[in-house]
Amino acid sequence: MKRLTGLLTVLVLLASGTVPASAAQTIGYPAFTGPSIPAPPVGYSTGSTMGAIYDAESAGTDFWMDRLLARPGNDPAGNFLMTRGRGLFMYTHNPGVIGFGGRSAYWDDISGQNAYSIGVSPGSFTEQVSGRVQKPSHYRGVFTSGAIRVEMTKFITHNNVAVTNLAIVNTGGSAATLQLRATSPYATTASGNELTGSRPVKNNLTTIRPRLSGDGFGVSNGGLDRSVTVGAGQTVTTKVVMGFLTTEIPESSTEYQSYRGYSPATAFATHVRAYNRWWADNIPYIDVPDPAIKKSIYYRWWLMRFNHLDVDIPGQDYQFPVSIEGVTGYNNAIVLTQPMHIDDLKYLRDPVYSYGPWLSVGQTSRGGRFMDNPGDPENWSNSYTQYVSEAAWRSYQVHGGQPSIAALLARYAEGDAKGQLSFYDTNNNGVIEYDWGALTGNDADAVSFDWRPGRLDRAETAYVWSGAVAAQQAYALAGNTAKAAEMQSLADRIRTGVINTLWNPSRQLLEHKHVATNAHVPWKEINNYYPFSVGLMPNTDQYKQALRLFTQPTEYPVFPFYTANQKDKAEAAAAGHPGSNNFSTINSTVQFRLYSSVLRNYPNQWMTAEDYKKLLYWNAWAQYVGGNTQWPDANEFWADWNGGTIQYRSWIHHNILGSSNWTVIEDVAGLRPRTDGLIELSPINIGWSHFAANNLRHRNADLSVVWDDPADGVTRYNGVPQGYSVYLNGTRAFTVDRLTRVLYDPATGQVTLPSGGSVAHQTAVPGVRAPRDVVQNGARVVDVFAKAGVDLTSSRPNLAAGASASYTASGTSVGAAVDGFPINEPIWGSSGSPNGTDWYELNFGQQRSVGEVRLYFRDDRAGNRYRAPASYQVQYWNGSGWADVPGQVRAPAEPRANYNQVRFTPVNTQRVRVVMTHAAGFRTGLTEIKVY
């Protein structure tokens, strides 16, 4: 679908002689198959339904989410392992190995080897495929040899401890003595009764220090051995534990020691309860009438968790929690899909899940156009087909926080909008240009690039516009009126450029334009409609004519949700440019965005709520292998739709490409992100008799939206009246009689119905805040923003000014470290310095009371010039000489890439400096220094 995948599909198509298909029928609704889908153990709650579900089962080890997403036996999606930790997972999984067989990974594949394996002898143990049970929290497998049966239960804890419980069952008539041997390529050095090791991860981002131990096991010849005797008809239990420890996650060590000490039963219960408690704490409960749709929603919640990386690697790579596109494939935070992920992640209750990805993008993009994460240089590229700023702004509207958060987002968004234009808009008309399909995210699926060689002015410019608008709104909220006005002017320029350049009045369509010949490109993609998706186009009958193509499935079918206009694709194929004709959740996400905008802002006779409903159902159906709800598998892309089945599913499995849970919350349930203190519902009525989006974290309140159609007289939610209601912190705020647009003011209880309806109930709910009035003070949120240079705990002024240094490398500057922006570049650096120690000084120009310094050290693993210093000392000028500041307390204690905090007894001084002893073989750089 992206990069080389489209090219690969082209080669497959050409080799097989297959001609890319085009839609030829008006599609109905899909048929789902599969076993019955487990229902929750309790009914709907006006508080936290997910909490009630967990509480109902918390005394045991069998949980609803595990049952709901369980995959028994031979999985048609292939072998993989659902359980994972913050960084540790199995890139591939070999179920035939007792232990963790396959390619073990810490953020990415470590070395293509098992994490560890456990041999059992004598005998030849064979895995019984029918005994496999795969659940999100754990995996069970069965191995037999003669009368001996080995029942394996394995799981990975949150802080990267891989645990294998073994129950060895003797079904024979006499006792049996067995030898167990655990080995790992990563832990081979004896240390008491455990094995240890050290191994750098991919690209040397960090070092893992594995530790391997087992109950009753002793060290022998590079492995762990234990002999067990199992009486006739008896069972012996034991376990093997391997911790993947890192300095930056101290919990990995404490968790390893804890699980090492637990009995097998206690280890399993502790993990499974903690794993399932996370669902109760972090996801809203979503209820819809169709079980297949409902299960797909929870599968997508699991995908967000499975494809999430939270390793806190110091520096500007993976120090922020990020969403990963395809941990079993590309395995990087790729900007093309980050905004799609953010749109779903913002409905996880903890804002760190949606804030982390845009903080990471902003910190690693040099203050310019957004780039893929540099931790994986194989994918170190960029895309003009991304709307990170737009999605990030919506995440802020949902969660809110101190205005300094909005100010930081505004600065990132400004850099991206200006950077995109600077890099791509070479003819300075406010429209970006490109000449190759790869960066659209649809490479060989796009058709317009094949019409005529050369650069094209592109409709994807709409995302640059939405980014500029996000910057304008964020600056306005932060109180920077001058910057807000500047970004509004930029947005207006882009909007004018798009309309004047890309609108073809003779065909009444938005079309890319061939720059060299000034000709509109007749071959189109869904990308041509991005200006409608973001609200850039004027709402007039003239421009709405462009939407007429969506009434024709031969042009833009609801399903398959192709990239290319199918008539144009056929014409391109006839002209010798068949390309590929894949479809994926990238495309369905784009279609959802278009319908979401058009049905509200550009009403017309061609696109309907019924189309939207079909898209919702087919999007879910495509993610089930063969439509069977037992086997959800969100592949990177699909191909060769024959009118009834998908003939090809790509090799990347359980990918978080695209998004769709937001559609149920924002479109079906109707909750719309806003910047003011009002709550808005604007539903797209798809004819469902009922639905609920329960316990969303909305700014500083718990919010639920519930619909129960009064027309049928059936009450579906106990304790909830029929109609369309919102609950805030468990209190019913209002109920109206129909699905209609609602504006509600929590402060006054006033309900306004712009599209009609009647109010059955309304009341004020005091204390519900507008986004800018929310205080984000959770420890993790405070930490990640501190690493991005924003102090959420104080509004103290930063005193850093008047910079000088003992040495300044070419291409760096002393001023770069006092610009208030600790991004990866620009920096002050000392590369090339002949000194083993260098200093960086600040002169305030007057006496100041100083008690804290924050240092942001550069670590450029790709350039391999800068590392955090071996040591540093904060000093002050005492009037006659330099002296160490008294009572220094450092966090962390040893110098670390990026954020370091030094607190000390306040001193009155005009000058402060940091003296840095360089790490061996490197020099020191500062992205920023802050003084308080």
Secondary structure, 3 states (H helix, E strand, C coil): CCCHHHHHHHHHHHHHCCCCCCCCCCCCCCCCECCCCCCCCCCCCCCCHHHHHHHHHCCCCCCHHHHHCCEECCCCCCCCCCCCCCCEEECCCCCCCCEECCCEEECCECCCCCCEEEEEECCCCEECHHHCEECCCCEEEEEEECCEEEEEEEEECCCCEEEEEEEEEECCCCCEEEEEEEEECCECEEECCEEECCEECHHHCCEEEEEEEECCCEEECCEEEEEEEECCCCEEEEEEEEEEEECCECHHHHHHHHHHHCCHHHHHHHHHHHHHHHHHHHCCEEECCCHHHHHHHHHHHHHHHHCEECCCCCCCCCCCCEECECCCCCCECCCCCHHHHHHHHCCCCCCHHHHHHHHHHHHHCCCCCCECCCCCHHHCCECCCCCHHHHHHHHHHHHCCCHHHHHHHHHHHHHHHHHHHHHHCCCCCCCCEECCCHHHCCHHHCCHHHCCCCCEECCCHHHHHHHHHHHHHHHHHHCCHHHHHHHHHHHHHHHHHHHHHHEECCCCEECCEECCCCEECCCCEHHHHHHHHCCCCCCCHHHHHHHHHHHCCCCCCCCCCECECHHHHHHHHHCCCCCCCCECHHHHHHHHHHHHHHHHHCCCCCCCHHHHHHHHHHHHHHCEHHHECCCECCCCCEEEECCCCEEEECCCCCCCCCCCHHHHHHHHCCEECCCCCCEEECCCCCCCCEEEEEEEEECCEEEEEEEECHHHCCCCCCCCCCEEEEEECCEEEEEECCCCCEEECCCCCCEECCCCCCEEEECCCCCCCCHHHCCCCCHHHHHHHHHCCCCCCCCCCCCCCCEEECCCCCCCCHHHHHCCCCCCCCCEECCCCCCCEEEEEEEEEEEEEEEEEEEEECCCCCCCCECCCCEEEEEEECCCCEEECCCCEEECCCCCCEEEEEEEEEEEEEEEEEEEECCCCCECEEEEEEEC
